[in-house]
Amino acid sequence: MKSLAILGSTGSIGVSTLDIVAAHPERFRVVALTAGRNLALLEQQIRTLHPELVAVPDAADAESLRARLGAAAPRILSGRDGLIACAADTGAQMVVSAIVGAAGLEPTLAAIEAGIDVALANKETLVAAGKVVMSAVARHGIHLFPVDSEHSAIFQSLAGHRKDDVRRLILTASGGPFRDRTAGELELVTPADALAHPTWNMGQKITIDSATMMNKGLEVIEAHWLFDLPPEKIAVHIHPESVVHSMVEYVDGSVIAQLGIPDMKTPIALALSWPERLALDLPPLDLCSLGRLHFHEPDNTRFPSLALAYRALRSGGTAPAALNAANEEAVAAFLGHRLGFSVIPQVIAAVLDRQAVLPADTLAEVLAADAAARQTARQLISTEFGGTR
Ligand SMILES: NC(=O)c1ccc[n+]([C@@H]2O[C@H](COP(=O)([O-])OP(=O)(O)OC[C@H]3O[C@@H](n4cnc5c(N)ncnc54)[C@H](OP(=O)(O)O)[C@@H]3O)[C@@H](O)[C@H]2O)c1
């Protein structure tokens, strides 16, 4: 039985993880849960799973959770230290890192430093602090299993092959709900439009990232760190059906891909059980009914975010942390109706233009770059780009 600490248990990935746990009670035991503000769902999860430790960011929320649970309450902590304790102090064999955004960085790093294997959904951790995280992974000899479907596909397509024989990785992207919209139409997109994703059912932030194509940009940076390949060996193809989850092209021209229906339970389950595969109650992939699969190049003019991510990756140092922080601020402003959809990449580009690229060799350097980029982005959103929505 594998003991799990699930960070972000009330989110889309967290809930899918718990569905897998519920379907395989003989395989997994949940020892810790963390959430943000969804106390109703967290309470329900605690009553069902009986974790030893729980944490939420806000102290008042922790108190109200204790009151709601009464005698059924486990140890409930709050704040940064609480999240870190859930990640590192419960003796869990695996941490599922499924908090959204840079808020997931410190707990994920704490799990690695405690020598615990990580199933990583929180791509922002690797984007902001790839060097810090990967050197901690190497130092502690832990396994970092990708949960992102694209990286899981690449992980599987690399298994049994030599890295030296890889010509390039090809990440697939659905293209989001607006892949066929004109630049003029994109300016009119509302948060409600952007939250309706055609193939994946995900949390709000990643859904917007998917609509701007920044999600693919973050994934390019994530792939660079996970698979230790330079940006010129990481390509992106738009693939609207989201059936080929990604591919590896080898020097002999062979392309190895992983296919499946678009459901995050498959890559989550693989991260939990690798090298075994868990039986999942999902409909089979029916290629004959699908008939055709389509692929084309991304359009960097209508969707400039992907190119911004490549730019940050090539700049190195703190540039990806700044990109990530600026994106989080711009997406939050868009969701709050304070910024237009097409202005999101303009804010990120302006932050990259203004922020010096410094070394990102320590957590402190990454956190400082993150804070500076957020401040610049907030200023730009309220001044230069203010009133764009
Ligand atoms: N969803 C997908 O299909 C998918 C696929 C690949 C990768 N990912 C990645 O997985 C991560 C999670 O995505 P998601 O779609 O599951 O997001 P989500 O549905 O928004 O869930 C995020 C989780 O993080 C918690 N949270 C939010 N802010 C927090 C904070 N400041 N401190 C502590 N906890 C906080 C949320 O709590 P409350 O809800 O209780 O507030 C929730 O449990 C992201 O990094 C995303 O890029 C997701």
The ligand as an SDF file (V2000), in Angstrom:
LIG
                    3D

 48 52  0  0  0  0  0  0  0  0999 V2000
   -6.4880   20.1180  -14.6830 N   0  0  0  0  0  0  0  0  0  0  0  0
   -5.7450   19.4980  -15.5650 C   0  0  0  0  0  0  0  0  0  0  0  0
   -6.2670   18.7660  -16.4220 O   0  0  0  0  0  0  0  0  0  0  0  0
   -4.2430   19.6530  -15.5420 C   0  0  0  0  0  0  0  0  0  0  0  0
   -3.4880   18.9740  -16.5020 C   0  0  0  0  0  0  0  0  0  0  0  0
   -2.1060   19.0840  -16.4440 C   0  0  0  0  0  0  0  0  0  0  0  0
   -1.4970   19.8540  -15.4880 C   0  0  0  0  0  0  0  0  0  0  0  0
   -2.2650   20.5290  -14.5840 N   0  0  0  0  0  0  0  0  0  0  0  0
   -1.5930   21.3490  -13.5820 C   0  0  0  0  0  0  0  0  0  0  0  0
   -1.9740   20.8910  -12.2950 O   0  0  0  0  0  0  0  0  0  0  0  0
   -2.0520   21.9920  -11.3880 C   0  0  0  0  0  0  0  0  0  0  0  0
   -3.4440   22.0200  -10.7920 C   0  0  0  0  0  0  0  0  0  0  0  0
   -4.3790   22.2580  -11.8300 O   0  0  0  0  0  0  0  0  0  0  0  0
   -5.9370   22.0990  -11.6180 P   0  0  0  0  0  0  0  0  0  0  0  0
   -6.5490   22.2150  -12.9510 O   0  0  0  0  0  0  0  0  0  0  0  0
   -6.2130   20.8920  -10.7650 O   0  0  0  0  0  0  0  0  0  0  0  0
   -6.2290   23.4350  -10.7980 O   0  0  0  0  0  0  0  0  0  0  0  0
   -7.4940   23.7680   -9.8690 P   0  0  0  0  0  0  0  0  0  0  0  0
   -8.6620   22.9370  -10.2650 O   0  0  0  0  0  0  0  0  0  0  0  0
   -7.6410   25.2380   -9.8930 O   0  0  0  0  0  0  0  0  0  0  0  0
   -7.0280   23.2850   -8.4150 O   0  0  0  0  0  0  0  0  0  0  0  0
   -5.9570   23.9010   -7.7600 C   0  0  0  0  0  0  0  0  0  0  0  0
   -5.8130   23.3640   -6.3580 C   0  0  0  0  0  0  0  0  0  0  0  0
   -4.8700   24.1940   -5.6620 O   0  0  0  0  0  0  0  0  0  0  0  0
   -5.5130   24.7880   -4.5070 C   0  0  0  0  0  0  0  0  0  0  0  0
   -4.9590   26.1250   -4.3570 N   0  0  0  0  0  0  0  0  0  0  0  0
   -5.1640   27.2080   -5.1510 C   0  0  0  0  0  0  0  0  0  0  0  0
   -4.4460   28.2590   -4.7040 N   0  0  0  0  0  0  0  0  0  0  0  0
   -3.7740   27.8390   -3.5970 C   0  0  0  0  0  0  0  0  0  0  0  0
   -2.8780   28.4610   -2.6900 C   0  0  0  0  0  0  0  0  0  0  0  0
   -2.5090   29.7470   -2.8260 N   0  0  0  0  0  0  0  0  0  0  0  0
   -2.3800   27.7330   -1.6810 N   0  0  0  0  0  0  0  0  0  0  0  0
   -2.7270   26.4270   -1.5370 C   0  0  0  0  0  0  0  0  0  0  0  0
   -3.5800   25.7800   -2.3560 N   0  0  0  0  0  0  0  0  0  0  0  0
   -4.0990   26.4800   -3.3790 C   0  0  0  0  0  0  0  0  0  0  0  0
   -6.9880   24.7870   -4.8570 C   0  0  0  0  0  0  0  0  0  0  0  0
   -7.7620   24.8820   -3.6760 O   0  0  0  0  0  0  0  0  0  0  0  0
   -9.3220   25.3530   -3.6480 P   0  0  0  0  0  0  0  0  0  0  0  0
   -9.9550   24.8590   -4.8950 O   0  0  0  0  0  0  0  0  0  0  0  0
   -9.8050   24.6640   -2.3940 O   0  0  0  0  0  0  0  0  0  0  0  0
   -9.3110   26.8340   -3.5160 O   0  0  0  0  0  0  0  0  0  0  0  0
   -7.1010   23.4320   -5.5310 C   0  0  0  0  0  0  0  0  0  0  0  0
   -7.0840   22.3970   -4.5870 O   0  0  0  0  0  0  0  0  0  0  0  0
   -1.7140   23.2370  -12.2050 C   0  0  0  0  0  0  0  0  0  0  0  0
   -0.3690   23.5500  -12.0400 O   0  0  0  0  0  0  0  0  0  0  0  0
   -1.9720   22.8210  -13.6370 C   0  0  0  0  0  0  0  0  0  0  0  0
   -1.1710   23.5120  -14.5690 O   0  0  0  0  0  0  0  0  0  0  0  0
   -3.6080   20.4210  -14.5920 C   0  0  0  0  0  0  0  0  0  0  0  0
  1  2  1  0
  2  3  2  0
  2  4  1  0
  4  5  1  0
  4 48  2  0
  5  6  2  0
  6  7  1  0
  7  8  2  0
  8  9  1  0
  8 48  1  0
  9 10  1  0
  9 46  1  0
 10 11  1  0
 11 12  1  0
 11 44  1  0
 12 13  1  0
 13 14  1  0
 14 15  2  0
 14 16  1  0
 14 17  1  0
 17 18  1  0
 18 19  2  0
 18 20  1  0
 18 21  1  0
 21 22  1  0
 22 23  1  0
 23 24  1  0
 23 42  1  0
 24 25  1  0
 25 26  1  0
 25 36  1  0
 26 27  1  0
 26 35  1  0
 27 28  2  0
 28 29  1  0
 29 30  1  0
 29 35  2  0
 30 31  1  0
 30 32  2  0
 32 33  1  0
 33 34  2  0
 34 35  1  0
 36 37  1  0
 36 42  1  0
 37 38  1  0
 38 39  2  0
 38 40  1  0
 38 41  1  0
 42 43  1  0
 44 45  1  0
 44 46  1  0
 46 47  1  0
M  CHG  2   8   1  16  -1
M  END
$$$$
